[in-house]
């Protein structure tokens, strides 16, 4: 497919049309962009989205829905058809593309689509989100600005967010074999020991279905070694086992006296992570943590 010129609606823009352009531009770019509601102008484009009533416009009576009930908006429609091609272009191997494609849709795109379609959901706390950030690039009533220039500024902003997401997934995938080898090589089933810091949580939770591993030990990229708790599942801070209560928030000197070592660095007040300068000391902290 040859795509050189794409179109979307003029006027206020939202996260779904900005991200749709980021995806297309990442795959086929640099693209010429037309922002208009004029049918004749849009007819000269190779692909149009979020306007015109076509395949990539969700403002129609025959709106498309995912199996989970979340309707597609422009971002989701474009990701559905072009996402795997973009992942392939960005270096994802064939065995990971489907999983990463689904992950990005579930963790990133669906939220944008839901908001743009007016799907109501509740949040216990108000958190900054990409939808709001992109919305703020629209010209303000009391500060005139060219909306096309503002759209392109929003695109540059969204690129950072979107490609950070892809880079994060590539980084995680690069660590999978390291985690698997360390998991097989465990001397104690409760401890996963890594010789380098790398993203371990998702892979470990997939491997360790029975919840055997309670703590992960790894070399701090700055200094020393860290021991970290393993959560009971994704998207939760609840640990399979916390670090000892008496360590919580203690400074190095007091920790050293309590543990019987000389190079403790810290123990977090929330009891999810602690550090020491040597591997020998961090392993002693792990043994005491398992006994507590």
Helices and strands as residue ranges (DSSP letters): E 5-8, H 15-28, E 32-35, H 39-43, E 47-48, H 74-89, H 94-104, I 105-109, H 110-116, H 130-135, H 147-174, H 176-184, E 191-193, H 201-207, E 215-219, E 225-229, G 245-247, H 252-259, E 264-267, E 273-276, H 279-291
